[in-house]
Amino acid sequence: MNESVLVIGGGPAGLRAAADLADLGTSVVLVERRNELGGAPIRWKYKTLAPELRPTEEVMDPMIAAVESHPLVKVYRDSVVERVSRAAGNFHITLRTNGAGAREIPVRAIVAATGFEHFDASRDPRYEYGRAANVIGIHELEGMLKESRVVCKDGRKPKRIAFIFCVGSRDRATNPWCCTVCCGVSIKQGIELKRLLGDVEIYNIYIDIRTFGLWEQLYWTSMEEYGLNFIRGRVSQIYDTGTQLLVKGEDTLVRGPFEVLMDMVVLAVGIAPGEGTAQAAKVLDLNCNSFGFLQPRHPNVHYDSGKEGVFLAGACVAPMSIEEAILAGSAAAMQAAKFVREPALQGAAD
Amino acid sequence: MADARAKAEETGRFIVERQYVDDRRIHEPKKLDAGGIDISGRWGVLIEPRTITTFDHTLMRQVQRESGGEFIHRCFQCGNCTAACPTAEEHPMFNPRYFIHVVRMGYSAELENVRKYVYLCASCGRCTEACPREVDPSGVMAAIGTVVRKLS
């Protein structure tokens, strides 16, 4: 009997799921839409991870190496799952690889770990993203931090940098959910900017600070050791003066409108469902919630897709941190392994 | 006090909702000539916007140098100090949380508006007991008082 599992997505959740399944002796077909493994952390060159500012490679490299070197894992890069059909308890997968055409693969179970996209801030015209040169996203700042070179477009060293929290989050005009991580990531980046640039003032303009769990330590450290500034409010408009950015908002703690010049503005863009998630939902006939994330059968049991033999993992279900995505990948792998070995066990835990 | 009230009534007395505008933001020229046209008095009235145009941390650094004010930068504006403050219960203009933020962000015009209330602090220390981040608001209030005195 065919016992292989298809894992869709090579980010933290998919890599963990693939590595765990292979370690359990299950053969894995790992499909990645892009030409490199690692998902968002690798694609966007995350320098370090919250909350302890440890290098991203410490987490990602071992998982990528495990998957690439494991004899039971077959990796297909530049590939998408085009069609899925069920026959005699198996799934028949049609896989299309860029430049190599289509191939058919039979599998017993599927783990969807299609991840997320950083919110496209050009959808919210208030912030001049894509028009003003020195308005960037937190994902782009990661790459700049990684190169230890954070400068304005004209080469100037920024002296005043504003972070605008909740861009594309908690907003009916764009996305109403909380991305859960951009508070922590922005504060982490503020600390890194202080370390890198020295004499720079960082202004975090926030609605609430949601550094949950142990991430709260970042928030404390950023104020107590690095002197980051926090202003409660929401920015209504950014004006590009040509050399600087005029940031308009309200400091709601003093009921005071402000219009303050900054050298650089970093948008804490949220987590949005990706193209890969929509594709997976279509071919696997999965339900999406009103936000576009994959809908588990029960909101508190993420791995259970409600479809026999199909399991969910990571940020395709809901916004989450890397540590949560890794756990979700491992959990989905366990469910898929149980299903492959003993289909009757599916649902026994519920 | 009576003088100040009389002055306030005098300047900008034609401004609608006059009570919401600080005296210092109203410029009413006694005599102003605009190219042969007399715009003295109410015709030349200018109200400065109350918009904050800069964040300046000089004031905070001054407070940090005074005894008791060292940890002002730890404050995350939860308001526990004000909630615990017996003076704030009685006096609407006395708010330690507010003073800390105004100083932290360098809103000197606003500090000017509320400076006379700084000394209402009874130094009872209840705020310092209540503070979750060990800012020592009682010490900070004393330090702000010292800085305000030095500035005047």
Interface residues (C-beta under 8 A of the other chain):
Chain A: E201 Y203 I209 Y219 W220 M223 E224 G227 N229 F230 I231 R232 D251 L253 V254 G256 P257 F258 E259 V260 L261
Chain B: R50 T51 I52 T53 T54 F55 H57 H73 R74 F76 Q77 Y98 H101 V102 R104 M105 Y107 E110 R133
